[in-house]
């Protein structure tokens, strides 16, 4: 067991953190080395399994990442932008692997992650599932095959506790569509619609975000042209698929050269 890659979970008490702990602890290819939470959290000092209301895991929840990150092969991180950027600095110092499922980064955050990737393997994706990453590649190809007579709209739905919109996955799909069109999402993205917006400009990429209930994640890319529509859709019904994808990314990252990677690299889709 000691020879298996040791993984630390950042944000262990969160919904994804708990799922990640279960997946890693059950994995035959990795071992759960540590669990982190913010200072003052109720779980600090407790066995992670007991804190989750389950059997002991032999891992104590800590608020001190320095020693854990230094001894880990990889950190998996589904937290918040500020926490993930701070963790990236530590993984860079440790020359480790940092798998980031956090969304909502701004331009300054992304620059800091890029700087950290000069020394660490950073795998960042708005979605860790195989199906969504296949959808990204399909979106790029369809967008490249169709001209601006086809309007592109991306519709996403998530649970009522999600705090950012559009989702990271929707933005991934928008970037893929823009790349297929030979432009960037910054140039093609349409502003949110409310009130009298006027006619839709040609060549733009629009977004609609729906929030309600316990929806895990649904994404649809609509190409609407004269007399016909093409729709590509993905529905996630189990969040555990994101945890499994993140653990797969962490294992894959061990031994890779420092740099920024995505799930397309992990899954060999490019």
C-alpha positions, 0 to 999 in steps of 0.5 A: 500500500505504501507504494501507491500514490498518496492523495490528499483531499482538500475541502474534505467535508464538502459533498465532493470531498466526501465522495472523493474520500470514499473513492480514494479509500476504495481504490486499488491504485491510490491511497488516502494520505490526508484530509484538509479543512479550513481552520476552525472547522468542526472536523479538525482533529477527527478521524475523517470516516467518523466525521462523515458518520462512517467507519474509521479511515485512519486519516485525521482531518487537518487544517495544516496543509504544509506537511501533508502536501509535502508528503503527498503525490497529489492533492484533489481540490473541489473548494473555492477559487481563493483556496485553490489558488493558495493550494496551487502555490503549495503543490508547486513548492512540493512539485506535486500534482494538483487536480482542480475541480473548482470553478469560478476563477477570474483572470488573475486566478488563472494567471496564478495557476499558470505560474504554479504549473511551471513547477506542478502538474495541474489538471483543471477541468470544469467537469471530470466526466468522460461523457462531458469531455467527449461532448466538448470534442463533439461540440468543437467539431460540429461548430467547425462544420457549421457557419454563422447561419447556425446560432449557438446556445448553451443551456445548463441546469444544476441544483439550487445550491450552486453559486456560480453561473454559467457552470464551469462545464458550460464555459468549457463547452462555450470555449470549444464552440468558439474554438471550432468557429475560429474565435475565442469565447471572450469575443463571441460570448453574448451578454445575459438577456433581460428586457428588450435585448434586440435581435440576436447578433450573428456568430455569438454564443449564448448561455442560459443557466437554470437552478433548482432542486437537486439536479446533478448537472445537465448540459445541452448545446443547441445549434439553431439554423434555418429550417433545422436544429442540432442538439448535443446533450449530456445528463449526469445522474450521479455525482460520484462519476466526477469523483472517479474522474478526479481520482483517475486524473490524480493517478494519471498526473503522477510522473507527468511533466509540470504544466497545465492539463485538462481531462482531455489529456487524462482521457487521451481524447486529443 
